[in-house]
């Protein structure tokens, strides 16, 4: 179900979408509050469990897996997520 409803000359918008919860969990709420200067809110309800193609991404340090850097990511985003995360780690960690 996808629905958008504009009220008050487009100043208030109500949007309803069915999307995977994993897509909104990471930083979405913080970003929503930042862009709306604290005025936006998010309500959600669980609709159903759906089987998905999930890959596990494990970063290693000196050949040992790091539990804190292990992620479950949808197969369609696994490669780009891993490359992006590795690039950020490379920028943050000293050589």
Secondary structure per residue as TSV (DSSP state, phi and psi in degrees):
chain	resnum	aa	ss	phi	psi
A	1	X	-	360.0	124.8
A	2	X	-	-126.7	128.4
A	3	X	E	-152.3	136.4
A	4	X	E	-125.4	138.1
A	5	X	E	-134.1	120.6
A	6	X	E	-99.1	132.8
A	7	X	E	-129.8	159.5
A	8	X	T	55.0	55.1
A	9	X	T	55.4	37.4
A	10	X	T	82.3	4.5
A	11	X	T	-83.1	-23.6
A	12	X	E	-121.1	128.2
A	13	X	E	-126.6	132.7
A	14	X	E	-113.3	120.8
A	15	X	E	-120.8	135.7
A	16	X	E	-126.6	122.4
A	17	X	-	-137.3	152.8
A	18	X	-	-102.7	109.1
A	19	X	-	-137.9	156.4
A	20	X	-	-62.7	136.1
A	21	X	H	-59.6	-34.7
A	22	X	H	-61.0	-26.2
A	23	X	H	-73.3	-23.0
A	24	X	H	-109.2	-10.8
A	25	X	H	-67.4	-43.7
A	26	X	T	-79.0	105.3
A	27	X	T	63.9	-0.9
A	28	X	H	-61.9	-47.0
A	29	X	H	-62.3	-42.4
A	30	X	H	-62.7	-42.7
A	31	X	H	-66.3	-38.9
A	32	X	H	-60.3	-46.1
A	33	X	H	-65.6	-37.1
A	34	X	H	-65.7	-48.8
A	35	X	H	-67.7	-30.1
A	36	X	T	-96.2	6.3
A	37	X	T	55.1	34.0
A	38	X	T	90.4	-1.3
A	39	X	-	-86.8	-25.7
A	40	X	-	-78.5	154.7
A	41	X	-	-135.5	164.2
A	42	X	-	-133.4	123.0
A	43	X	-	-119.8	140.7
A	44	X	-	-143.6	158.0
A	45	X	-	-138.8	144.7
A	46	X	-	-73.2	128.5
A	47	X	-	-97.7	-53.2
A	48	X	-	-169.7	161.2
A	49	X	-	-90.5	134.5
A	50	X	-	-130.2	132.6
A	51	X	-	-66.6	138.4
A	52	X	-	-138.0	157.9
A	53	X	-	-86.5	99.2
A	54	X	E	-109.3	137.8
A	55	X	E	-114.2	149.0
A	56	X	E	-101.0	131.6
A	57	X	E	-112.4	121.5
A	58	X	E	-122.4	121.5
A	59	X	E	-91.0	141.8
A	60	X	E	-116.5	147.4
A	61	X	E	-125.3	118.9
A	62	X	T	54.2	37.5
A	63	X	T	84.4	-7.4
A	64	X	E	-101.0	133.5
A	65	X	E	-67.6	144.8
A	66	X	E	-108.5	111.5
A	67	X	E	-58.0	-39.1
A	68	X	E	-68.3	-16.6
A	69	X	E	-113.1	43.6
A	70	X	E	-117.5	128.3
A	71	X	E	-132.0	149.3
A	72	X	E	-104.3	122.5
A	73	X	E	-135.0	145.3
A	74	X	E	-62.1	143.5
A	75	X	G	-54.1	-36.3
A	76	X	G	-67.3	-21.2
A	77	X	G	-113.2	0.3
A	78	X	H	-59.7	-48.6
A	79	X	H	-66.7	-47.6
A	80	X	H	-66.1	-36.9
A	81	X	H	-62.7	-49.0
A	82	X	H	-62.6	-43.5
A	83	X	H	-65.1	-44.4
A	84	X	H	-63.9	-41.9
A	85	X	H	-67.3	-40.9
A	86	X	H	-63.9	-38.7
A	87	X	H	-65.3	-42.4
A	88	X	H	-63.5	-40.3
A	89	X	H	-63.2	-40.1
A	90	X	H	-63.8	-38.5
A	91	X	H	-70.5	-35.3
A	92	X	H	-81.9	-36.7
A	93	X	S	-86.5	139.8
A	94	X	-	-69.3	151.9
A	95	X	-	-77.4	360.0
